[in-house]
């Protein structure tokens, strides 16, 4: 996306002195439910009211949304509260219906982002449309796929773009419904700093008690806003009840958030920061040097295994090392998840080095 410096300009239209807040129920259920939620959110920091009209489900038989009738309810919300509205679209027909009902912002869901054919269909349907379009990350942790979806829209001359970080599916057990994998949106920021970035803590956490900490983490990483599922009576919600908050709880969360300055020009602060960063650079250099030395020893082991015709992978040894490192990591205040990821990567690199030696003629 060359010459993409103006992608954040549409945010300025909202004249906000705080991160943008998109809030509303996971699913439109009834007109009364929608209006109840919207009127309670009207006097909060919420700028855009969200509601799922079409709900893609992993398996048939679950609630899949009320359909087009919900768009009329969104229109009523807009007319009676003044809030702008947004909903998810997954095909060209959804786009046509949403635009007919004056929806102000559209978003593309994770299950659609993963499919370039569907994204292209949406890009074609949206060509030349002058409303913001937000793209959720794909279900799997694939930055190229995420950016590819944005680029397809950009190539259709859509300039009011943004992305939503909703976490990534994983078979590994975690306290999150979808693992944040913060390094992926951070890399996206590094490549396209002018692309607005929102967090969806509801889908990352899957639990309402995680919403505050996830929002604060996102703000600490300079995100531009958040999309939070908010329902008048969350426990009675027709979908994703556990991850929705009440409008009153949303207001409490927003008041608790601390928006930090991304940069401070004070000389004392800059000098102290530079000293600490220099220390970090030294640690990083040491880490890489030690890892290089470790791989040299790994290669020596590989030569020994080759001479004795022993298999590269020794599962018992690997699990012994991992358990030991997780235990040591806890003493250093490092989480088991973090230590496991590091040593899984080291283990895979070690296998690669030894396999190269095994395959040498």
N, C-alpha and C positions, 0 to 999 in steps of 0.2 A: 504494500500500500504506500506508494510513493506520494509525497506531498500531502500527507495526512495530518498536518499540524492543526487543522481546524475541527477535528472530530469532537472535541469537548465543547465547542462553541454553543451547542444547543442547550447545555446545562445552564448557561448564563441567562437563558430566557426565563428561568424560574426565580431569579433574584434571591437565591438562598444564601443565608449566612451560616449554614450548617450542611453536613452531608445530606444528599438526597435520600428521602425515605419513601419506599414503595411498600404499601401494606394493604392487607385485606385477606379474605378467607382463601384457603387452598382451593375450594370449589364453590361455585355458585350453587346454592341449594334451593332457596326460595327468594322471591323479591323482598319479603319482609326481613329475612336474614341479611340480605345485601344492604338494605337501607339502614338496618340497626347498626351493622358494623360501620358503615360509611359515616353516619351521623356522629358516632362515638369517636371516629378518627378525624373528623372535620377540624376540630380545634387542637389537634396535635401537630407535630412537625411533618406529618404525612403530606406529600405533594401529589402522589399518584395512587389511586385505588386499584388493587389487583384482585382478580378472581379467575379461576380456571373454568372455562366454559366447556371445553372438550378435554377429557382427562385420559391420556394414554395409559393403559394398564398392562402390566406384564402378562397377566392371565385373564381370559374372558370370565365374565360373571361378576366382576367387581363393578362398583359405581364408575361409569365412564363419562360423567358430566351430563348436564341438563340439555346441552346443545344450544341451538341458535336462540331459543327463548331467553337464555341468560344474557344475550347481547342487549335485549330491550331493557332488562333490569339494570345493566351497566349504563345505558342511556339515562334512565331515571335517576340513578345515583349522581351522574354528572349534572343533570338539570337541577336537582334539589339540594346538592351540597357544594357544587362548584369544584369538586375534586376532578382532576383528570383521571382517565381510566386506562387500564392495560389488561391484556389477556394473551394467552399462548395460542400460536397458530402453527399448524403442522402440515397444511397443504394449501394449494391455491384457492380452493373453495372457502377455507377458513379466512384467508386474507380478504377475499371479496366481501364476505359477510361482515367481518369486523370493520372494514372501511365504510360499508353502507350504514353501520350503526355508530359512526363517529368515534370509534376507539382511538385514543390519542397516542398510545405507545403499544407496540407489539413485541412479544418475545418468542424466541425459538427455543424449544425445550431440548434437554440433553439427548433424548432418544431420537430426535430429528437431526441434531447437529452431527450425530455419528454417521448419517447417511448423505453423502454428497449429492446424490440424485435428488433427494427431497429438498435439500438446501438450494440447489439450482432452480428447482421448480418455484420455490418461494421467492428467490431472487428475481426470477422472471416476472412473477406476479406483482412484485413490489417495485419494479423498475420505474424510477422517476417519482415515487411516492415521497412526500416531504414530511414524514413523521419518524420519530426515533424507532429503531429496531435493535433489540438487545438479544445477544446470542449466549445461551448457557453453554458451559463446557460440555463436551461429549461425555458419555457415561464412563468411558475408559480414559486413563491418563495419557492423552495424546495431544500435545500442544500444537503440532502441525495440523491436525484435523480441526482443532478449534479455530486456529487462525485461517485455515482454508475456508471455513464457513463465512468468516467475516470478509475475506477477500472476494468471495463470490458475490456478496451483497454490495461491496464497494465497487466491484466491476459493473454492477447494474446501476451505477450512479446514485447509490444511496449513501448519503454523507452523515446523517444523524445516526451514528452507530455507537454501540456499547457492548460490553460483555458481562456476563454474570457467572461468578464462581460458585458452584453448588456442590463441589466435592466430587469424588470419583469412587466408583464401585470397587470393592476388593473382597476376596475370599478370606483375607486375614481378619481375625477378630480385632475389634477396636471399639472404643467408647462412642465412636461416631457412626451414624448411619452410612455416610459416605466420607471417606478419608479426605481431609483437606488438601494434602499434598501442596502446601503453600508455595513450594519452590516453582511450581508450574505457573500460577498467576504472576509470581514475581518475575519470572523470565519473560512472560508476556509483557509486563510493564517495562522491562528493560528494552525490549525490542520496539514497543509502540507506546511510549509514555503518554501520548496524547489520546489514547483510546480509553474512554471512561470505563472504570472497573467497579462492579458492584458485588457485594457478597450476599449469598442466600444462606443464612445460618440455619434456617428451618430444615433444609434438605441436607446440609452438612451434618448437623447435630442429630436430627431425628428425635430430639427431646427438647422440650421448652426450657429446661433448666440450663441448657448450654448456649442459649441465644446470646446472652449478655457477653460472655467471654469471647465468643466467636466474633461478634460485632466489634468489640474492643480490639481484638487482634487485627481485624481487617483495617480499622482506622489507624492503628499503629503502623500499618504497611501502606498508608496513603491511599486507601480505596476511596472512591468518590461517593459511594452510597450503599444502601442495603435494601434487600427485598425480604420482608418478614411476614410470614403467614399469621394472620390475626383474625380471630373468630369471636363473636359475642359469647358463645358457649362452647369452648373448644372440645370438652369431653363428649359433647353430643354431635360433633362434626361428622359428616358422611365420609370423609377421607382424611387420612393423616392427622388424627386427633391429637396424638402425643406430641406433635411438634408445633402446634399452634398456640398462640398466647391470646389473652383477652386484650381489648384496646387499652384498658387501664394498666395492665402489665407492660404493654408496649410503651406507654408514656413513661413508666418508671424506668424502663431500660434506656430509653432515649435520654432521660435526665441524668442517668448514671454514667453515660459514655463521656470519655475525655478525648477531645480533639486536640492533638498535639501539633505543634509547628513542625512542618517538614524540614525547615532550615532556620537556624538562628545565626545571625551575623556577628554576635558578640565575640571579641578577640579571645577572651579567656576561655569561652566554651570551645571555640574552634581549636585552640592550642591543646586543650585537654583531650578533645576528641581525637586529634591527630596523634597524640602520644599513645592513646589506647589502641588506635587502629594500627600503629606501628608494631605494638606488641602482638596484635592479632596476625599481622603479616609474618612476624617471626615464628609464631606457632604454626602457621600454615606451611611455611618453608620446612620446618622441622618434621611435620606430619608427612609431607611428600618424600623427604629424604629417608625417613624411617620406613615408609612403605616401599620405597625403591630397594632398600637393603633387605626388607622382608622378602620381596619377590626374588632377589638373588638367591636367598636361602631356599625358597620354594623351588627354584630351578635346580639347585643342587639335589634336593629331595627327588625331583622328577628324574634326574639322571640315575640316581640310585634305584628308583623303582623300575626304570627301564632296564637296567642291568640285571635285575632280578625277575623281570617280567611280572611286575606287580601292578594291579589296576590303579589308576589315578585316584578315583574317588574312594575314600575310606570313611563311610558314614559314621561309624562309632566315634572316630577321632573328631570329626566335624561337630557332632552334637556335644561332645565333651568340651571342645573349645568354646562353642556358643554359650553353653550354660555357665562356664567359668567367666566369660566376658560379661554376660548379663549381670552376674553377681557382683563382679568388680565395678561395673558401670553404676550400679545402684549406690555403691559407696562414694562414687564421684558425682552423685546427684544427676546421673544420666538415665533417662527412661529406658526400659527394656525394649520398647519399640524402636527407639533411635539406635541403640547398640546393635540390635538384631539387623536393622537395615544396613548399617555400616559393615558388619562382618559378613552378611550375605554377599555384599558387593566385593569385599576382599576375597571371600572364598571363591566366587565365580572367576575373578581375575586370576587367582592362584591356579584354578583348574585349567584356564586358558593357557597359562604359561607352561604348565606341565604337559598338556596335550600337544603343544607345539614341539616340545622335546621328544615326546613319545613318537611323533610322526616324522621326525627327522630320519633320513636314511643314512 
